[in-house]
Structure formats: C-alpha cells, structure tokens
Amino acid sequence: MLVVLGTLASRRFGQDRLSHYLRDIMIDSPFWEEQRALERKRVEVHERVETLLTFANARGIPQPPDVEERLSHLGAAALKALVNKAVTTPDAAATELRAVLTAPKH
C-alpha cells in the first residue's frame, strides 16, 4: 500500500517532496523495480527503432506512415538482431527491413 501511495504521490508532487522513508520503501519495492525495467525496455525498443529508421533513410528504403508501429511490433529481440545485421551485413538487413516495411498490414 505504501508503494502505491508513494508512486501516486511522486507523480503528483515529485520524488523530492516525499519523505526519505517513503521514498526508500517505494524505490526498493519489486513493483518499482518492475516499472523501471519496463521503462528501460521501452527506451531500448525506441532507440533501436530510431536506429533502423536512420538506416532505412540512408538506404533509401520507403517508409509507410506507420513505420514506427510496424518496427515496434517486431519485438525487442528481433529489433536487436536487425540492428546487429545492419552493422554486420547491411545488404541483408536492408532486404529484411524492406520486407517488413512493405509487407501488407495484418
């Protein structure tokens, strides 16, 4: 209960306004740790999508209006593999990325 109250209070007033005791409970909780992990994953996916968009622009790959959504649906592991492929075998990555971006939407 303290974790939930602390989280709500921190969103409303900021972490600086919380007592040290409540802040420590909140930050050390599994819930808060899970939230930080979800945010890290979201940021990683966003950064990989941005990297692939830069790659697509450099390669002249046409991008549909929903390009970010299409790439995000690939998932973190597939995005990481595609970014790695773009660095190691750019022609193969360009072919794969083109297929993803030009495939009919389900």
N, C-alpha and C positions, 0 to 999 in steps of 0.2 A: 504494500500500500504506500509506503514511504517513497518507493522508487517511482511509482506512477505520479504521486503528488509532486515529487521533486522534478520529474520530467515536465509536467504541465507548468509548474512554476518557473522553471528555467526557460521555457518557450515564451512565457508571458513577460517575465521580468529580467531574464538573462541570468547566467550562472553566477555572476558577480554578486547578485542580491541574495543568493541562497546562503544559509548558514554553512559553515565548514562541515559540520556533522552531516547535514542532509546531502550536501554535495558529495562527500565521501561515500555515503551509502549508495547514492544514485550512480556514481561513476564506477563503483566496484560491483555493481549488480550484474547478473547474467543478462538481464534484459537490455541494459545499456550497452553491454559488450556486443550483444547481438545486433543492436541498432548501428553501432559503429562498423561492424563487419558488413552489414548490408550497404551502408553508405560507401565504404571502401570499394565494394564490388560494383556499385553503381558508377562510381568515378572511373574505375578501371575500364568498364564497358564503354563509357562515354569517350575516354581517351583513345581507345582502340578504334572506335567508330570514326573519330576525328582523324586519326592516322590513315585509315583506309580511304576516307574522303579526299585527303590530300593526295594519296597515291592514285586514286581514280582520276582526280583532276590532272595530275602530271601525265597520266597515260591516255588522257582524252576519252575516258570511259563515260558514256552518257549516264546521267543520274536522274531517276524518276523523282517526282516531288516527295515521295515517301521513302527516300533513300535511307534516312536515319532509322526509321522504323524497321525497314527490311533488314538492315545490318544488325540492329539490336536484337531482332528475333533469332539470329543465328546462335546466340548464347556466348558466354564468356570464353569457353574453351575453343569454340570454333573461330571466334574473332582473334584470339591469341594465335592460333595456328595459321590463320590467314595473314596476320601481320608478320609472323615469322617467315612465311612463304614469300611475302612481298620483299623481304630483305634478302632472303637466300636464293629464291628462284622467281624473280619478278615477272617473267613472261607467264609462268604457270599461274601465279597469283592473279595476274591481270585477266587471264582467261576465266578463272574461277569467279572472280569478283564480277566480271561482266555477266556471267551466267546468273549469278544471284540477283543482280540489279535489273536484268532484262527478263527474268522469268515472270510468267503471268502470276498475278497475285491470287492467293488461295482464298 
